[in-house]
């Protein structure tokens, strides 16, 4: 099993719960807990780790500034982490290859990949649009762990 498959297996447990870390401008690390999932990167087609973020989250400013992202998954005494650059797919500045309908479906795809379940997906879509949620896609460049 490859390192990314091991990471993906850990991530799929506990609905993708993981710690995400970015580097602030002053060099300090900012970490938070999010639900992540594995998808095909919507711009490159490569496997990536993705999550949905609030549009005002500090981590997005760090990524805009060039911070790489580390996603760490711990299950008991076993852990795995992925580090790499991230692409932000924002509803207000969509890439040419993604239209509003594809963005709506991408938000759902990431939500489901991260273990999300919702009784009313139309309500989910409305909330994501109203909150201007951003899709964060991390391309794995370094994978560590102790499987």
Secondary structure, DSSP 8 states (H G I E B T S, - for coil): --HHHHHHHHHHGGGGEEEEEEE-TTS-EEEEEEE-EEEE-TTT-SEEEEEEE-TT-HHHHHHHHT--EEEEEEETTEEEEEEE-EEEE-GGG--TT--HHHHHHHHHHHHHHTT---S-HHHHHHHHHHTT-EEEEE--SEEEE--
